[in-house]
Amino acid sequence: MAWRRRKARERDLDRELRAHLDLETEEHRDDGLPVDQAHYAAQRALGNATLIKEVTRDMWGWTSVERLWQDLRYATRMFARSPGFVIAAVLSMALGIGGNAAMFSLVNALLIRPLPYAEPGALLRITSVYPKAALALFRERSRTMDIASASPGSESNLTRSGETVRATGSAVSDNLFSVLRIPAEMGRAFQPGEQRPGADGSLILSHALWNTAFHGNPQVIGSVATVDGMARQVVGVMPASFSYPSTKVQFWIPARLDPSDMEDYWGQEYVPFIARLRPGATLSQAHSEIRAMMDVLRTRFPFPMPRNWNNDATAISLQADMVEGIRGKLLVLFAAVGVVLLIACANVSSLLLSRAAARRKEIALRAALGAARSRIVRQLLTESVLLAALGAGSGLALAGVVLNIFKSVLPPGTASMAGVTIDWQVAGFVAGLAAMTGLAFGMVPALSTARIDLAGSMKAGSARATAPRGIRLRGWLIVGEVGLTVLLLVSAGLLLKSLYSMSQVNPGFSPEHILTVRLTPNQSICAQRESCVSLYGRLLEQARGISGTSEVAAANSIPLDGTLPTLPFDVEDHPKSADFPAPMFWTGAVTPGYFQVLRIPLLEGRVFTAGDGAKAGSVVIVTLSTARRFWPRQSAVGKHVKPVWDAQWRTVIGVVSDVRQFNLADRIPESISGAIYMPYPQAVQADHQIPAALTLLMKTTARPLRVAGEIRRMARVLNPDAPVEDVATLRDTVSESTADFRSTIWLFLSFAAAAIMLASVGIYGLVSNSVAQRTYEIGLRVAIGATRSEILRMMLAQSVRLTLMGIGVGVLASLVLTRFLAGMLFGVAATDVVTFTSACVLILGIAIVASYAPAWRAANLDPVRSLRAE
């Protein structure tokens, strides 16, 4: 109805204007003017009919919507006439907006969106880690917090109905789920008291484990499963959306609290604590309370502890703690995709400036017909925002793929990672980003184009009069693009050089032709040490008989496998005190032949032999750095060490080279003071038992799948409950240890490649547009004697000059900003001269290549045609 009324008003307005014009024409005819002159005089008296209509429509209202619709239709028609321009602009924006949409979904889920728990702001993480005894003390004394604990998780054998699977479980306090305020989806959570000895036989499953190992059976509640040989009753299944402390955890068991077991209560696994502020309590009160409880806790330890142990303990937001290890990488990646978006915006803005030069006559004609400058600017901004919207739509479609790539560079166990998707919040962010970027890259071309010289623009052959200002603006945009590209290229180069430096590192062992197979029998079978020693002795003996296998050994932890078996040791000549407590050593339990299989050099003494059995003299081998740290300028052979609980000292019989056990960058945890190897029959772990799970290392030329199949058959005969898994070559393990780093590098290289492509298009477009604008000048120069080589150099000099300016800006920005990459670099400084120089030379070369074709075209212009065109 409103549309019909508006149409009627339009018809009435046209009739009124025609009537007014006819009356004015009649008056001029009555004055004696001929018909055609009378009509022309009447039109002059009336004025601009189009402008009169615009003013009249403003009085009717709803003109903004109508004009927006008109602008959109006009922009669509204009785009249909320039498909090449539209495709280039949309693809540029899709690259920038798609990457930002994917990165925003990560940042939103991990850093911004509240945790999926009731009143997440009240959830805290008490920094550092604590023994089980500390949990009881903190619960008893805290008046401001409800405190719970959860171990990071470890792999166990879970058996039900004769089927054994390897799953990751976390030992947690009985109040963990009530502190998080997460109810079970089926059954119940743990109840108070289920940490007491004899009452700790419960088991809660993750939704994923319930679906896989228990086949989604709704009758699972009340059934019995064994975890590492201990029977447990399934009491609950958690919701699919729940994961804590990481997505790797598949089940939860109560962490036993037994004050009578002094070793377990005070000296076994140290775990992190989380807490929930009680109503009315404040964070500052919690801080004060933690400091007071720490003072009491240090006095309760039954063995010496450092005086400053956990002096800096405090409480931080649980959300901040959960992303602490990835926050820096997230922000660096977010900054990188932001730079790509800025380059894309500069590129599209440059394209719009070039297009505006070709539309100057059109804009001038519209202005001559009465279009106000604001109206022209609004039309041009509508076109740029529509371009951004098309790019946003394409970018949103691309974001899902990019998101999966971004996820691959972050730790897979991050608790909130499961909820990272392209959702309505991301769509809203993209819509806002499209509007903002559309206005950002469209504003400068719109304002520049709207400054119209009607006389100059309407002249035929106005190319040489068309806005040197536009050329200058495009030049500054190119300078910005090149500067940002240099920043990304330098960052990618530094990371790439770090990877190269890491690949040249001697890991301390030879991974060639070594197959690793993990065997994980229940720990309960090792209650009798002889059982495990016998099991692996027979397995190694049979494995040596596999065709193509020349050497075999086994160890509880192999280099770069991510495990960290540690024990506190007493060291001869280093008495313990509050200032110097027992050092923590990485402890390898290995069979004879381990050092030979890995080609780890023996530097002093001897290696383990079959004679180093359970009843022989206790011996160990230490690494070179450990020997130098504890016995500098002395021979370590003959020195003694022992686990803190042992009465018998163990003799050091050899020193071997250091191995990059944790990572190729050799970033050893600060808590680790050294590394010690024990012969497997004499080995112990934190529970004082011999390790049950070992990895076989086989020097073999046979196919891995065939060898793994034979090992499974052997293990099934020797111990049917021992899963065989993690079959891999040691070379693959070494490669996998740098996979996250390589993924980050490939991302930066992709960003740099996109930036180079966009900058190249921008430089090519600038020189091409400059050639079109300077056709008359070039023709005149040729006519008065300029050679082709001189014209070529003149055009190339323009792009080289702008590129060098951009390189200067980029180098300065890189010197300031690449220091934020320092924590990710290895073997290279953040100001590496070779990397900076290489990036600058590469950018300069690409700029020359991009500008050569249009420069060559300029050098070959026909001067007669150029001058005649004017």
Protein Blocks (a to p, Z undefined) as FASTA:
>chain_A
ZZmmmmmmmmmmmmmmmmmmmmmmmmmmmnopafklmmmmmmmmnopfklmmmmmmmmng
omlmmmmmmmmmmmmmmmmmmmmlmmmmmmmmmmmmmmmmmmmmmmmmmmmmccfbehkl
lpccdehjddfklmmmmmmmpmkbccddddebiaddddeehiacddddddddfklmmmno
pacfbhcaddehilpghilmcccddfklmmmmnoopaklgopacdeehiacddfbdcdfk
bccfbfkbmbdcdddddfklmmlmmmmccddddddddehiafklmmmmmmmmmmmmmmmp
cbdcdfkgoklgccddfklmmmmmmmmmmmmmmmmmmmmmmmmmmmmmmmmmmmmmmmmm
mmmmmmmnopafklmmmmmmmmmmmmmmmmmmmmmmmmmmmmmmmmmmpcfklmklmmgc
cdfklmmmmmmmmmmmmmmmmmmmmmmmmmccfklmmpghillmgojklmmmmmmmmmmm
mmmmmmmmmmmmmmmmmmmmmmmpcghiafehiacddddddfklmmpmmlmmmmmmmmmm
mmmmpghiabdcddfbdghklpacddddddehiacdfklccdddddddddehklmmnopa
cfehjdddfklcfklccdddddfklmmmmmghiafehpacddfkbmbdcddfbdcddddf
kbmnlpacfklgbdcdddfklgccfkopacfbdcdddddfbdfklmmmmmmmmmmmmomk
lccehiacfklmmmmmmmmmmmmmmmmmmmmmmmmmmmmmmmmmmmmmmmmmmmmmmmmm
mmnopafklmmmmmmmmmmmmmmmmmmmmmmmmmmmmmmmmmmgghiafklfklmmmmmm
mmmmmmmmmmmmmmmmmmmpcfklmmmmZZ
